[in-house]
Amino acid sequence: MAVRSELSEQKLGYIREFVNNKDPKEEYKLIQSIGTGTYGEVYKAIRLRTKEFAAVKIIKVDAKDDVRAILQEIQTLRECRHCNIVQFFGSYFRNNKLWICMEFCGGFSMQDIYTNIQRPIEENCIAFVSRETLRGIEYMHKAGKIHRDIKGANILLTTDGDVKIADFGVAAQITQTIQRRNSFIGTPYWMAPEVAAVERKGGYDEKCDVWALGITAIEYAELQPPLFDLHPMRALRILGMRSYKPPVLRNKSLWSQKFHNFLKASLTKSEKKRPTAQALLRHEFVNQPHLTRLLTLKLLETNRNPNITTTAAAANNNNRLSVHANNSTNQQKSHI
């Protein structure tokens, strides 16, 4: 068998211990590709037993990869259950390919939505999505996990308006083992300064996710993260500089002081002074009245009919988009 010629018996033992040894095609029917990344492809699929939709990520694993580390991370995922994290269904290994089967979120990612509607997300909706994301991040951090890649493309909405964090844990671990990481994981534009400067500073902790959440909130408001017009490596160098100053919203008058204060807190440059996810959940910006799923349901409706807005909303959005509308259509997506 091809697997035996490429992977040692020891690695095969780890695989048998941590993943389902059945043929995944007996349990999942792939329908269509919904995304391609550096380390694999993601498919919309049907769970044949329950007839529900699933998202299936298929990743080719080579003999040199640290299979044990990847599979141990998958074992951890099995135990993770939180309403703001995409549910893990199971994993399979077949013909040198790792299948990771997850809950399918039919409402698209936040990045998909703002790119489609061509205008910023309303502030109350940003507050609601940020709060729900923070709840998922808090859960991860209490479990000793770091996401490392919080961004609009990894924040998904279900058709019911629920907010879900995707690529939890396993994405970071797989990236780590395949890249043989000794520096950093993550997407440069959302990266915390201490992560960008890891080779100089020597490490980082879970608060890098809090920084990324703040950058993601700016992304929702401005249709792209700060520094997005720069080449990724140039952005990385800038982020790692001692002189780098945390970003702020470009048009301050369009947003509330609560939002500005929330960003100032989450984008505190010193990770020691930056609040934890748990502390940030107490911020007034994410504790306002009426932060409910009605906001994301309204957003999903707008996404279905992006050209239908009230006159007042259209005028307001046009003002906000004066700088960013053209850039957003060409926004590049990082690997899934």
C-alpha positions in Angstrom: 0.0 0.0 0.0 1.3 3.4 -0.9 0.9 4.7 2.6 3.2 2.0 4.0 5.9 2.9 1.6 5.9 6.5 2.7 5.1 6.4 6.4 6.8 4.4 9.1 4.9 1.8 11.1 5.3 4.0 14.1 3.5 6.9 12.3 0.8 4.5 11.1 0.3 3.5 14.7 -0.3 7.1 15.7 -2.8 7.4 12.8 -4.7 4.3 13.8 -4.9 5.6 17.4 -6.3 9.0 16.6 -8.3 8.9 13.4 -11.2 6.9 11.9 -9.8 4.1 9.7 -12.9 3.8 7.6 -13.0 5.0 4.0 -14.2 8.6 4.4 -16.1 8.3 1.1 -18.4 5.7 2.8 -19.5 8.4 5.2 -19.2 11.7 3.3 -20.1 12.6 -0.3 -18.1 15.5 -1.6 -20.4 17.9 -3.5 -18.2 20.8 -4.6 -14.9 22.6 -3.8 -15.5 25.8 -1.7 -11.9 26.8 -1.2 -8.4 26.0 -2.0 -5.4 26.8 0.3 -1.7 26.2 0.6 -2.2 23.0 2.5 -5.3 21.5 1.0 -8.8 21.9 -0.4 -12.1 22.4 1.4 -15.2 20.8 0.1 -18.9 21.1 0.8 -20.1 17.6 1.5 -23.0 15.5 2.8 -22.8 13.3 5.9 -24.4 10.2 4.4 -25.7 9.0 7.8 -27.4 12.2 8.9 -27.9 13.9 5.5 -26.6 17.1 6.9 -24.0 19.3 5.2 -20.4 19.3 6.3 -17.2 21.0 5.4 -14.3 18.6 4.6 -10.7 19.8 4.4 -8.4 17.3 2.6 -4.7 17.7 3.3 -1.9 15.7 1.8 0.6 14.5 4.5 4.1 13.6 3.6 6.4 11.2 5.4 8.6 14.0 6.7 5.6 15.7 8.5 5.1 15.4 12.2 2.0 13.2 12.0 1.8 12.6 15.7 1.6 16.3 16.5 -1.2 16.8 13.9 -3.2 13.9 15.2 -2.8 14.8 18.8 -4.3 18.2 17.9 -7.2 16.5 16.2 -7.7 14.5 19.4 -8.0 17.7 21.3 -10.5 19.0 18.8 -12.8 16.1 19.5 -13.2 17.3 23.1 -13.9 21.0 22.1 -17.5 22.0 22.1 -18.5 25.6 22.1 -21.3 27.4 20.3 -18.9 29.9 18.8 -16.5 27.4 17.3 -17.2 25.3 14.2 -18.0 21.8 15.4 -15.5 19.0 14.7 -17.2 15.9 13.2 -14.2 13.6 12.7 -11.0 12.8 10.9 -9.8 10.1 8.5 -6.5 9.1 6.9 -6.6 7.5 3.5 -4.0 7.3 0.7 -1.7 9.8 2.4 -4.5 12.3 2.7 -5.9 13.6 6.0 -9.6 14.3 5.9 -10.9 16.8 8.6 -14.6 17.0 8.7 -16.3 19.9 10.3 -19.7 21.7 10.7 -20.8 23.5 7.5 -21.7 27.1 8.0 -24.0 28.2 5.1 -24.0 31.9 5.8 -20.5 32.6 4.4 -17.5 34.2 6.1 -17.5 37.8 7.2 -14.9 38.6 4.5 -17.2 37.0 1.9 -20.1 39.2 3.0 -18.5 42.6 3.2 -16.7 42.0 -0.1 -20.1 41.1 -1.7 -22.1 44.0 -0.2 -19.3 46.4 -1.0 -19.8 48.5 2.2 -18.7 48.4 5.8 -20.4 46.3 8.4 -22.7 48.4 10.7 -21.1 49.2 14.0 -23.7 47.3 16.1 -23.1 44.2 14.0 -19.3 44.6 14.4 -19.9 44.7 18.2 -22.1 41.6 18.1 -19.7 39.6 15.9 -16.7 40.7 18.0 -18.4 39.7 21.2 -19.3 36.2 19.9 -15.8 35.8 18.5 -14.4 36.8 21.8 -16.4 34.2 23.6 -15.0 31.5 21.3 -11.5 32.9 21.8 -11.9 33.0 25.6 -13.0 29.3 25.5 -9.9 28.4 23.5 -7.5 30.3 25.8 -9.0 28.7 28.9 -8.3 25.3 27.2 -4.7 26.4 26.6 -5.2 26.9 22.9 -4.1 29.8 20.6 -5.9 30.2 17.3 -3.2 32.3 15.6 -5.2 33.2 12.5 -8.2 35.2 13.6 -9.5 37.3 10.6 -12.6 37.9 8.7 -12.1 34.9 6.4 -12.1 32.6 9.4 -15.2 34.1 11.1 -18.3 32.4 9.7 -22.0 32.9 10.0 -24.6 30.1 10.0 -27.9 30.6 8.2 -29.4 31.3 11.7 -27.0 34.2 12.2 -24.7 32.4 14.7 -21.0 33.4 14.7 -18.5 30.6 14.4 -14.7 30.6 14.5 -13.2 28.4 11.8 -9.8 26.7 11.5 -9.6 26.3 15.3 -6.4 24.8 16.5 -5.9 22.2 13.9 -5.1 24.7 11.2 -2.3 26.2 13.2 -0.9 22.9 14.2 -0.9 21.5 10.6 0.7 24.7 9.4 3.3 24.4 12.1 4.2 20.8 11.4 4.2 21.1 7.6 6.2 24.3 7.6 8.6 23.1 10.3 7.9 26.4 12.0 10.5 28.1 14.1 9.2 31.6 13.7 5.5 32.4 13.3 2.1 31.3 12.2 -0.6 33.6 10.9 -1.6 36.1 8.3 0.8 39.1 8.4 -1.8 41.9 8.2 -3.6 40.5 11.3 -0.4 39.6 13.1 0.4 41.0 16.6 3.7 42.9 16.8 5.2 40.4 19.2 4.5 37.6 16.6 6.0 39.6 13.8 9.1 40.2 16.0 9.3 36.7 17.4 12.8 36.0 16.2 14.0 39.2 18.1 11.7 38.9 21.1 11.6 35.2 21.5 7.9 34.2 21.8 4.3 35.2 22.2 1.2 34.1 24.1 -2.6 33.8 23.6 -3.0 37.6 23.6 -2.0 37.6 19.9 -5.6 36.5 19.2 -6.9 39.6 21.0 -4.8 41.8 18.8 -6.0 39.9 15.7 -9.6 40.5 16.8 -9.0 44.2 16.9 -7.5 44.2 13.5 -10.5 42.1 12.3 -12.9 44.8 13.7 -11.1 47.4 11.6 -11.3 45.0 8.6 -15.1 45.0 9.0 -15.2 48.8 9.2 -12.9 49.5 6.4 -13.1 46.4 4.1 -9.5 45.6 4.7 -7.0 45.4 7.5 -4.4 48.1 8.0 -1.3 47.8 5.8 -3.2 45.7 3.3 -1.9 47.8 0.4 1.6 46.7 1.2 3.4 43.5 0.2 3.0 40.9 3.0 6.7 40.8 3.8 6.9 44.6 4.0 3.9 44.7 6.3 5.6 42.0 8.4 8.8 44.1 8.7 6.8 47.2 9.7 4.8 45.3 12.4 8.0 44.0 13.9 9.6 47.4 14.2 10.0 49.0 17.7 8.7 52.2 16.3 5.4 50.7 15.0 2.3 52.3 16.4 -1.1 50.5 16.6 -3.6 51.4 13.9 -6.8 53.4 14.4 -9.9 53.8 12.3 -9.2 56.2 9.4 -12.4 58.3 9.6 -12.8 58.8 13.3 -16.1 60.7 13.0 -18.0 57.8 11.5 -17.6 55.6 14.6 -18.5 55.8 18.3 -16.1 56.5 21.1 -16.9 53.1 22.5 -15.6 51.5 19.3 -12.5 53.6 19.3 -11.8 52.6 23.0 -12.4 48.9 22.2 -9.8 49.1 19.4 -7.4 50.9 21.6 -7.7 48.2 24.2 -7.4 45.2 21.9 -4.6 46.8 19.9 -2.4 47.6 22.9 1.1 47.1 21.6 2.5 45.6 24.7 1.2 42.1 25.1 1.7 42.4 28.9 -0.6 45.4 29.1 -3.1 44.1 26.5 -6.3 42.7 28.0 -7.2 39.1 27.9 -10.2 37.9 26.0 -12.0 37.4 29.2 -11.3 41.0 30.3 -12.2 42.4 26.9 -15.6 40.7 27.1 -16.4 43.2 29.9 -15.8 46.2 27.6 -18.8 48.4 27.1 -18.6 48.1 23.3 -19.5 44.5 23.4 -22.0 44.9 26.3 -24.5 47.3 24.7 -28.2 46.6 24.6 -29.7 44.9 21.5 -26.6 43.0 20.4 -28.4 39.9 19.2 -28.6 37.6 16.2 -31.1 39.9 14.6 -28.0 42.0 13.5 -26.3 39.1 11.7 -29.6 37.9 10.2 -30.1 41.4 8.8 -26.5 41.2 7.5 -27.2 37.9 5.8 -30.3 39.4 4.2 -28.3 42.3 2.9 -25.8 39.8 1.5 -28.5 38.1 -0.4 -29.8 41.5 -1.7 -26.7 43.7 -1.7 -28.3 46.5 -3.8 -31.3 47.0 -1.6 -30.7 49.6 1.1 -32.5 52.5 2.6 -31.6 55.9 1.2 -30.0 57.0 4.4 -28.0 53.9 4.8 -26.8 54.1 1.2 -25.7 57.7 1.7 -23.8 56.8 4.9 -22.2 53.8 3.3 -21.1 55.8 0.3 -19.3 58.2 2.5 -17.5 55.4 4.3 -16.5 53.7 1.1 -14.9 56.7 -0.5 -11.4 55.3 0.1 -11.8 51.6 0.2 -14.5 50.4 -2.3 -12.2 49.8 -5.2 -9.5 48.0 -3.1 -11.9 45.6 -1.5 -13.0 43.9 -4.7 -9.5 42.7 -5.3 -8.9 41.6 -1.7 -6.7 38.5 -1.7 -7.7 35.6 0.5 -5.2 33.7 2.6 -5.1 30.0 2.7 -8.0 28.3 4.5 
